């Protein structure tokens, strides 16, 4: 994917996510299916720490995709008795 509609040189935007470690390969596979949308780098496989890089013109599309998958990726759950997030990863 390229930024054909952009009037400026695209910039790379990167951010870090903490996801379920067993979902790292799955998320990389999803990004690869969206040829050029984003690149996923694993920083700590045991903790599920990853870096996402995308071009600024693809940022919103990447965020919408991540939002749609958030429930499957998150290492947190909400304890409904206290409404407090808790970490699933030991």
BELPE-V371575 format. One record per pair of residues at least 24 apart in sequence whose ideal C-beta (glycine too) atoms are under 10 Angstrom apart, sorted by sequence separation. I is the first residue (numbers start at 1). GAP is how many residues later the second one is. If there is no record, write none. Layout:
I GAP
I GAP
This chain:
14 24
21 24
24 24
34 24
37 24
38 24
13 25
14 25
16 25
18 25
21 25
23 25
24 25
27 25
37 25
38 25
48 25
17 26
18 26
21 26
22 26
24 26
48 26
49 26
12 27
14 27
16 27
21 27
23 27
34 27
38 27
48 27
19 28
20 28
21 28
34 28
37 28
38 28
47 28
18 29
19 29
21 29
18 30
19 30
17 31
18 31
19 31
31 31
34 31
17 32
18 32
1 33
16 33
17 33
19 33
1 34
2 34
16 34
17 34
31 34
1 35
15 35
16 35
17 35
30 35
31 35
1 36
15 36
16 36
30 36
1 37
14 37
15 37
14 38
15 38
27 38
13 39
14 39
15 39
27 39
30 39
13 40
14 40
48 40
12 41
13 41
48 41
12 42
13 42
27 42
47 42
11 43
12 43
13 43
26 43
30 43
46 43
10 44
11 44
12 44
13 44
15 44
46 44
10 45
11 45
13 45
27 45
9 46
10 46
11 46
13 46
23 46
26 46
27 46
9 47
10 47
15 47
19 47
26 47
8 48
10 48
11 48
15 48
6 49
8 49
13 49
17 49
23 49
24 49
6 50
19 50
23 50
6 51
15 51
19 51
23 51
3 52
5 52
20 52
23 52
1 53
2 53
3 53
4 53
17 53
19 53
20 53
1 54
3 54
19 54
20 54
21 54
2 55
3 55
18 55
19 55
20 55
1 56
2 56
17 56
18 56
19 56
20 56
1 57
17 57
18 57
17 58
18 58
1 60
21 67
20 68
21 68
18 69
20 69
19 70
18 71
